[in-house]
C-alpha cells in the first residue's frame, strides 16, 4: 500500500472515532470544515426532513440517520443495481425511505448509460474513457411535485445533491420549495466538464435564490495535477434563517 494513502486512511479513521465518540468536548472544540455532517449537526441540532438526491448505495443516508435519528430521510437513486444495494444497506434504519427515481426540472423518461464504475452514472452527455456496459430507462420527476405528493409542507433542513452534473436541474425542480430549505450540500467542479456543475454557475444560482456559502469540504485537486482543483462538496445556507 502507498504509505501516503495508509497515513491518510489512518488519520481519517482516528478522526471518525473521535467524532463518533460524541463527547461534549469534541462537539465544542473540534475544528469546522473537517466533517460536513458533523458540522451540520452542531449547527442545526435536530432535523425533521432530509433529502438525499443521488443516494447511491446509502452511505450518506446512513450517516444522516445516525446523526439525525428523529429526521425523516428521503433517499433517491435511479440506477436499479445501486438502488437494490441502497435498500439492502438501509433496511434497518426505520427513518430512511428509498425511491427508485431520478430528479430534474421536468417530468420525463430518459435513457441513462450504466457504467461499471457506478458513481459516474449521469443524465448528462458524458465523455468517459470507460465504455457503458448497458443503458436503463429512468423516470425523472420534479422535487416540488414529489414533496407535494408526500404532503411535506414545512421546512426542509438539509438537501444533499450528488448527481454528476445534474445538480442545477434538481434545484430548479424544487420550485417554491427551495425557499423552505435551510442547508444545501452539493458537489461542484472547478473545470468545465459535463459531469460537474461548475462552481461559478452554482454560486450564481445560489446567490440569486438567497443562499450563501457556509463551508467547503473535500476540496480535491485533479489527479496528478496538484495545481488544479477538480471538485469539492459545498454547503450553502439559506440567508433567511428558517
PyMOL commands that set and color helices and strands:
alter all, ss='L'
color gray80, all
select helices_A, chain A and resi 3-20+24-29+36-44+59-67+80-90+118-120+143-149+167-172+175-180+199-208
alter helices_A, ss='H'
color red, helices_A
select strands_A, chain A and resi 49-53+72-76+96-99+102-104+108-114+134-142+156-161+181-189+211-222+225-238
alter strands_A, ss='S'
color yellow, strands_A
deselect
rebuild
show_as cartoon
